[in-house]
Amino acid sequence: MSPSPRLARWLVPALLLVAWLGIGGTLGPYAGKLGEVATNDQAAFLPRSAESTKVVRAQAAFRQQETLPAVVVWTRDGGASVTPEQEQAATTALARLDGGPAFAGPPSPVAASEDGRALRAVLQLRPDLGDELPSALGEIRAAASVVGGTTVQLTGPAATQADLSDAFAGIDGLLLGVALLTVLVILLLVYRSVLLPVLIIIGAVFALGTACAVVYALADRGLVRVDGQVQGILSILVIGAATDYALLLTARFREELQHEDDRFTAMRDALRRSAGPIVASAGTVALGLLALFLSDLTNNRALGPVGAIGIVCAVLSALTFLPCALVLLGRRAYWPARVRRENGGRENGGRGIWERTAALVDRAPRKVWSVVLVGLLACSAFAPTLNSGGVPLDEIFVNEAPSVAGQRELSRHFPGGSGNPAVVIADADRLPEVRRAVEETDGVASASVVAEPGRPQSPVIADGRVRVDATLEDPPDTEAAKATVARLRQAVHAVPDAGALVGGYTAQAYDTQRTAERDRALIVPVVLAVILVILIGLLRSLVMPLLLVATVALNFFATLGVSALVFRYVFGFTGTDSSVPLYGFVFLVALGVDYNIFLMSRVREESLRHGVREGVTRGLTATGGVITSAGVVLAATFAALGVIPLAFLVQIAFIVAFGVLMDTLLVRSLLVPALVLDIGPRAWWPGRLSRPADPAPERKPAAAGTD
């Protein structure tokens, strides 16, 4: 016999809950295993079609040149000049390392600086050392430290890669722990419930474990790339989104319980009224992230599918695991708070700050939106001052990193580009002309042909191509060095039939910056168009979606303006990563539309029953508290990215956290409702609400939760 309907009502959520517990137990550990398939090799995240990327591929033919350079710098204690004995001691010390398992060739000759106060040498390490890299650098440091009376520092790509690996060490546990603890504390303070925060956290962890398992499987098969940055953003995005969606559903369920004795009916109504807006808001974020597929930067393309997978898992958890847990617990889920049944109609008799806010907006909508608009425009005026040309080497790490200190000392005594030359690949039969063009380029300090070991007059020829290393006069992370690369390309491209290409660290930074500018020009309109289509379908209006997109875009520019001031005068950053504006746009616009979706879908619901004017005030009163708490939670989770001491993640953390708070507290709470009230029914054109009509007869009213 089939189970009775009453038994089935209990059996279905119980079975789904057991299934999620199995999924969580099986896939949960993947949240800590994603680092196993992550790579922090920066060469893997270059523009796919850029000239510097072609140079990386061309260098693969120079088998003996596939190395990871480490630069050793000795400076004389007390600022005195180095002695010939110290120079000889440095040469002898490094010679002992030749032939070691970590090294791909003999060290370069030890060179003295022009001021006579420093020595420099370059050692070529194997690029596949992985976890053995720190020990190899330690071996170099130990050998170099025998030179008495000097201070030894290591820099160059090998030292930078080691510092990056150290910065991301323990990212799984640290970032996840900080984010979950932050969310838990906020939920406990806001909702004063013991069980509800635990349920929401468990749901977020299940979503994260599922997302990480899917991403792990794809990355292990080479279908997606994951680095420490993408890994960190995935964790924060899933926890924040899953918590937001959970808060919206739990608030709606609670209000249904106030007007419905049967918990199953209450959950059915809560899901019916909240699932649409939740799915629509998740769709804006997921599709916005997938638009990153249009980027030519590999790490941007990597974030697109990885982030979208995380959002899908967050929605699945919020709309399956959480409803099952809530319906089985019923009112006990909100313990020790009591959810009492209220008699009579649902008149949204909200009390407190949101009722007062709605009354303020209703009394003087034009004054409210004018004041807020002026403030946002004033902040936006500083947006053009945000320098997105890249983060200087000495600012990549928030804390002082050994490789940064070494690069600073190297630049103090040697040409700025020492240790990070521009790499020129050209046809071997045009070597004299190419080398002459390199040497004559303004901004190039010197040029050397990569030669066979022990045979300086015999250039290495691979597939008919040769390599010339050009040391730049300026530090490799400066705009002056990038300008030199542009001139260098123009000079070598002019050599007939040479097929010359220019790459290296500075060229990669230059190409990344140019590609990021191209990506913004392409992806920003696509994201806006995708969001606009979703809003039109959800709100059944043309004017309202345009209004919402315009307000969140304005919030984005205002956030950039504030960020430009804070980064420069508070954090001390002189530049931002070239991808920061695009990441900030995708997250802020998509997430900002989320909150407006929750607000305006509720406003539409109330307006159909009570008219547009009262619908706005009712919708704002009903959704104010829970959406604000959701915004605070999301801002706090993104702020947790700041625990990773990298400028890029600190910048993203501030932009998203500040922008979400400003969107939640000003744009969604004041600007949008005031504009809708001032415009009136025309804001819903050409939908049903734009046509004069009496409010629809009151059917079974909606709960006062959020959508």
N, C-alpha and C positions, 0 to 999 in steps of 0.2 A: 504494500500500500504506500502511496505517496504521503509524505509528511503533511500534516495539516497546515493551512495558511499561517496560523499563528506560530507554529514551530519553524516554518520556512523563514519567517521574518527574523527569527533569532539565528537560524542556522547559516543563512547567507553571509551576514556580517561576521559571524564567528569564523567561518571558513576563510573568508578574505583576510581576516586579521591573522589567522594562523599562517596563511600563505605569505603575508608580509613579514611575519616573524621569521619564517624560513628564508625569505629573500634577504632580510637584514642580517641573519646569522651567517649566510653563505657569502654574500657580496660585501658586507660591511668592512671586512679586512682590506678590501681593495682601496679604501680611502687612504690607507697608509702604505700601499704598494705602488702607487702611481709613479713615485720617484724612480722606480726601477726601469721604466721605459721613457723617462724624461731625459732630455739632453740640454745642456747649457752651452753647447758649442755655438758661438755667435755666428760662425760662418754658415750655419744651416738656416739662418733666418735673414738672408739677404734678399734684395729684390730679384725676382726670378729672371728677368730679362735685362738687367743692368749690365753695363760693361764690366764693372768690378766683379760681378758673379761669373762672367765669362772668363775672367782672368783666373779665378779660383779653379775653374774646371781645366783651364789650360795648364795651370801649374801641376796638375796631377801627372802630366807626362814627364815632369822633371822628378823622377822617382826619389833621388837623393834630396830633393828640396821639400818633400812632404814632412815638414817638421813644425815644432812648436817652439819658437824662439824664447829664450830667457835671457834678460840683460842683467849683468852684474855691474854694479857701480860701487867703486871705492872712493871715499872722500877722506882727506887727511884730517885727523883730529886737530882742532884748534885753528883750522883754516890755512895752515901752512902748505907749501908745495910738496907734492909727492917726490920721493927720492928714486933714483935708478934702482936702488936695492929693493924698494917696495914694488916697483914695476916688475922686476925680475921674479920676486917672490910670488906675485900674482900669476905670472905666466907659468911658473913651475907648479903652482897649486892647481890650476885648471888643467894642465897637461895630464895630471894624474887621473882626471875623470875620463879622458879619452878612451873609448872602447867599452865603457860601462853599459849595462843592459838598457838603461833609460835614455841613452844618448844616440842620436842619429848621425853624428859626425864629429870631427874635431872642433874644439872651440876656436873662435876667431882670435887673431892677435890682440893682445892687450894694448889699448890706445890711451894716450894721455890727452887731457883736455888742453885747449889753447892757453887757459889761465894757469895750467900746471898744478891745479889743486884736486884733480880727480882722475880716476882711471875707469875704463869701460871695456867690457868684453861681452860677446854674445855666444851663448851655447845653444845648440840645436837639440831639442828633446823630441822623442817619439810622440806623434800626435795621439796615439791610442793608449796613453798611460792610464787614463781614467782615475781610479781611486789611488793609483800609485804616484800621481803627480805631486802631492804634498811631500812625500818622502824623497822624491827626486830633487825637489827644490831645497829640501833640508840638507841633502847631500852636497848640493852646490854651495849653500850658505856655509856649511861646516868647512868645506875645502877652502873657500875664499876667506874665511875668518882668520886664517893663519898669517895673513899679512898684517904685521904689527903696526900699531899707530894709525890704523884706519877704521872707518865705519863702513860696514858692508850693507848694501840694500839690493833687493831684487825687483825688477820690473819687467815690462814687456808682456806679450800675449800670454805666456805661460803663467806668470805671476797673477795677471788679471783673471785668467780662467780659474786659478786656484782660489782667489778671493771670492769670485762669483759662486763657486761650489760651496765655499764656507758660509756665504750669506744665505744660501738656500738649504744648508744643512738643517735637518730637523723641521723643515717647513710643514710636513704632514702633521706632526703632533702639536707644534707650537701654534701655528695659525689656527688649526681646528679648535684647539683648546681655548684660545683667547676668544675666538668668535662665538663658540657655544656658551662660554661662561658669560660673555657680554649679553647675549640674547636672554639667557636664563635670568640674570639679574634684572634686566629691564622688564621682562614679563612678570616676574614676582612682584616688582614694585608697582607696576601699572595695574595688573589684574588681581593681585592679592589672592591668588589661588595656588595651591600646591600641585594638584594633579594636572591642570591644564598646561602649564609651562613644560612639564615633563613630557606630556603627550606630543606637544608641538616640537620639542627638541628631538624626541625619538623619530618622529616623522621626517624631520629635516635630515637626521643622520641616515635613515633608510634611503632617502632620496639621493644623498651624497654618495653612499656606498654603491647604489645601483649605477649612478652616473659614472663613477670612477671605474667600475667593472667594465662598463661598455667602452669607455675611453681607453682603458688598459688593453682590452682585446683589439681595438682598432689600431692603437699605437704599436702594439707588439707585432702587428702584421704590416706596419709601415703605411697604413692608410691615413693616419693623422700624425702630426708632430706635436709634442708636448715639451715645453721647457718650464723652468721654475715659475716664470711669470704667469703663463697660462694655467699651470697647476694651482697657483695661489688664487687667481681670479675665479677659477672654477669652484673651489671650495667656498669662497665668500658668496659668489653668485647663487649657488644652490641653497646654502643655508639662509641667506637673506630672502630669496624668492619663496622658498618653501614656508618660511615663517610668515611672510606677508600673506600668502594665500590662506594659510591655516588661520591666521587671525581674522580674516574676513569671513571665513566659513564659521568659525566658532562663535563670532559675535552674532551672526545671523541665526545660528541654531539656538543661541541663548534667548534671543528675542522671540523666536517661534515657540520656545518652551513657556514663555510668559503668557502665551495665548492659546496654547494647545496642550492638553493633558497627555496625549499619546506621543511618545518620543519618536516613533517611527514616522508618523505623519509630520511631526515637526522637522525631522531631518529631510524628509522628502521635499517639503516646501522650501527648506533652507537651501538644498542643493538646486532645486529648480530655479530659484531666484538668484543664486550666486554663481552657479557653474558657468553660465554664459559670460558674464563679465570677467571671471577669473581666466577662462580659456582665451578670451579675446585679449586680455592684458598680457598673458603669457605669449600669445601669438605675436604681439608687437615686439616683445623682447627677442623671441627666438628668430623671427624673420629679420629683425634688425641686425642680429648677430650673423645670420647666414648671408646678409649682404656683404659681409667682410670677405666672402669668396671672390668678390670683384677686385680685391686688393692684389697688388703685385708683390707685397711683402709677405713672406712665407709665414711669419709669426702671426700676422693679422689673419691670414687664411686659416691658420691652425685654431685660433680662438673662435672663429665662426661656428664650425660644427661642434666643437667641444662645449662651448657655452650653450648652444641650442640643445644639445643632449642633456645638459644639466637642467635647463628650464623644463623640458619635457618630463624628466624624472621628478622634478619638484611638483608639477601639476598632478602627475599620477599619484604621488604620495598624498597630496592635499585633498584630492577628490576620491580616494579609495581607502587608504589606511585610516586617515583621520575620521571620516564619517563612521566607519565601522567601530572605531574605539569610542567615539562620542555616543553613538546610539546604544552601545552596550552598557555604557556607564550612565547615560542619561544625565539627570541633574547633578549626580555625584561628581561629574567631571569638573564642576566649577567649585567644588568644596575647597575651603570652608565657606565661600560665599553661597548664599541661598538664592535659587532662582524660583521665585513664586509665580503662580499663575495669576494674571490680572484679568479682572472681569471688564466687560464692556468693550467698546471699539478701540481701535489703535489710533490714537490721535497724536502720536509722536510728541508727547508732552515732555520734551527733553528739558533738562535743567542744567545750570552751570554755564561754563564758558562758551560752549558751542551754541547754546540758545541765545546768549548775549551777542555772540559774533554774528549769527544769522540776523538778529534784530538790527545790529549796526549796518550791515550790508543792505538790508531792506529799507532802512530809513534814508540813506544817502548813497545809493550805488555809484552815482557818477563821481562823487567826491572820493569814495573809497578807491575805485579803479584808477582815478587820476593820480592820486598820491602814490599808490603802489607802482603804477606805470612809470612815473617820473623817477622813482628810486631805482627801478630795474634798468631804465635807460641810462641813468647816471653810472651805475656799475658797468653796464655794457660799454661805455665809452672807453674803458681801460682795456677791453679785450684785445685790440690791435697791438698793445704793448707786450703781450705774452710772446716771449721768444721761444719758438718751437724748432729752432735750428739744431737742436741736439744738446745733450748734457755733456759738459766738459769732463775730461777724464778724471780730474780731481774732485768732481762732484757726483760721480756715478754711485759711490757709496756714501751713505749718510754719515757713517762713522769713518774715522781715519783708517784706511786700508793700507797694508804694506806696499802693494804695487803702486798705489797712488803716491805715497811718500817717495818711493824710488823714482817714479817718473818725474816728480817735481825736482828732485836732486839732479837727475840726468839732464833735464832741460836747463838747469841753472849753469851747467858747465859745458854742455855740448850743444850742437845745433838742435833746434827744437824737435826735428823729426827723427832724431837718433833712436834706433831700436824699432821704429815703425816706418820703414821706407815705403815710398810709392813703388809699385811693382809694374814694370813695363815688359810685356811679352810681344816679340816681333819676329819677322822672318830673319833667319840667320844671315842670308846674303845681303840684307840691308842694315846689318849691325852698325857699321861706321856712321852712316847717316842718322840712324835712330839715336845712337849715343850722343852724337853732336847736338841733335835737337834737344835731347834731355838736358845736357850740360848748359845749353844756351838759354834755357827757360828761366825767366825771372822767378826767384823764390826757391830754386833748387840749389842746395849747398854743394852736393857732389853726386857723382854717378859711378857705379861699379858694375861690371859684368860678372854674373855668376859663373865661376870657372870650376874646372875639375879640381878636386882636392890635391894640393901639392903642385898644381900646374896652372899658375895664375894667368898664363898667356893662352890657355886653351879653354874657351868658353864651353859650357855645357850646351849641347844641341840635342833637342828632343823633338821628334817629328818635324825637323827642319826649322824649329823655333828656338830663340834664345831669350834669356831673361836679364833685364837691367834693373838694378835697384837704385832708386833716386832718393837720397836723403834730403828732406825739405828743411828750409831755414827756420820755419815756424813750427811750434808744437802741433802734433797731428790732429788735435781736436779743435783747432781754431778756424775761424772764418777765413783768415789769411791763408792757411794751409789748403782749405777747400778751393780758394781762388787759384792757388798755384796748381792744383790738380786740373782745374778747368783749362788753364793755360797750357799745361803739359799735354793734355789730350789734344788740344788744338795743334800743338807743335808736332807731335809724333804722327797724328792723323794726316798731316800735310806731307809726310815723307812718302813718295810714290811707291806703290806695290809692297809696302812694308807690313800691312795688316796689323798695325800696332794697336795694342790694348793697354789701358792703364788701370791698375787695381791697387790693392793694399788697403790699410785701415782707413786712411783719409778718404780715399776714393769710395770706399764702402759707405762711410758716413755721408758723403756728398750725394751718392746715388740714393741712399735711404731717405734723405731729406727731400730730394726732388720727387721720389716715388710717393712719399707720404703726402706731398702737396697734390699730386695727381689723384691719389686715392680719395682725398677729401672732396675734391671737385666732382668725382664720380659717385662716391658712395653716399654722401650726404643727401643729394636729391632722391636717390633710390630709397633710402630709409624713410624719408619724409613721405614719399609716394606710397610705400607699403603701409605705413601707419595710417595715412589718410584713407586708404581703401578700407582698412579694418574698421576705422571709426565710422565711416559712412554706412557700412553694413550693420554695425551694432546700434548706432543712434538713429538711423533712418533719416538722415539730414545731410545737407551739404554745408550750410553755414556753420553749424556747431563744430564739425570736425576741423574746418579751416581755422576757427577761433582757437580750438584746443591746441592744434599743431603750432600756431603762431605764438601762443603763450609759453609752451614748453621750449620752443626755440629761443624765445627771448630770455627765459630762465637760464638756458645754456650759455648764451653770450654774457649775461650778467655774472654767472659763475666764473667764466673765463676772466672777466675783468677783475673780480675780487681775487681770483687765484694769481693773476699777474702781480698784484700788489703784495699778497701774502708770501708768494714764492720769493720775491725779490727782497722784501724788507723784513720778513719774519724768519723764513727758512734759510735765506741767503743763497738761493739758487739763481744763477745767472741765465739759465736756459732750461728748457724742458725737452724730453724725448720727442722726436718728430711724430711719434704715434699717439702721444698723449691727447691732443685735441680730438682726434678721430675716436679714440676709445671713450673719452669723456662725452662726446656727442652721442654715440650709440647708446651708452648706458643712461645718460641723463634724459635724453629725449624719449627713449623707449620706456624707462622706468617712470619718468614724469607723466607720460601719457597713461600709464597704469593707474595712477591715483586719480587722474581726471576721468578715466573710464569708470572707476568705482563710484566716484561722485556723480557723474552725469547720468549713468545708467539708473542710479537711484532717483535722481532728480526727474528723469523722464518718467519713471514708474509713478512717482508721487504726482507729477504734473498731469498725467492722464486721468487721475482721480480728483485732483483739487485745483487744477489750473496752473499755469506756468509760474506765476508770482509766488504762490504759496508752495508750489512744488520745489522751488529753489531753496526756500528757507527750511522746509521740512527735510529735504535731502541733505542739506549742509548740517543741520542739527543731528540727523540720524547717523551720518557717516563721520562726523568730525573727529570724535574720540578715537575710534578704531583705526582710521586711516592715518591719523597723526602718529599713533603708537607704532603702526606698521612702518611709517617713514623713519621714525627714530630708530627702530630695530634695524632697518636696512642701512641707514647711515652709520650706525654703530658697527655693523658687520663689515662694511667696506673700510671703515676707519681702522679695523684690525689689521688690514694690509700694511699699516705703518710699522708693525713689529718686524717686518723684513727690511733690513737696512740698505735698501736700494732706492735711489732717487725716483726712478720710474714708478715704482709701486707706491711710494709716499705721495707722489704727485697725483696719481690716479685716486688714491684713497681720499685725499683732501677734496679733489674736484667732485667726486661722486657723493661723498658724505655731505659736504656743504651744499651742493646743488640739490640733493634730495630734501634736505631740511628746508631750504629756501622755497623749493617747489611745494612742499607739504604745508608750510606755515603761511606762505604769502600767496603763491600763485593759485593753488587749489582752494585755499580757505577764503581768500579775499578777492583776488583779481578776476578769476573765472566767474564766481557767482555774481559779482557786481556787474560785470559786462553782460551776462545773460539777463539779469534783471533790467538793466538799462536798455538793452536791445529789445527785450520783450519776446513775444511769440515768434517774431521774424528770425530769431536765432535758430529756430527749429525748421526753417524753410528747407525743402518743400514738404516736410513731413506733416503728419496729422496735427501735431501741436501748433503748427504755424497758422492753422485756419481757425477763425473765430468760432467757438462752439462752447456750449456748456460743458462742464466737467462730466466725464463719463460716470454713470451710476456706480456707486461704491460696491464693488465686488468684494470677495474675501480679501481684506487689505493685506498689504505686505508687512513683513516684520520690520522693525526699526533698525536692524543690523545694517551691514554694508553689503554692497554688491561688488 
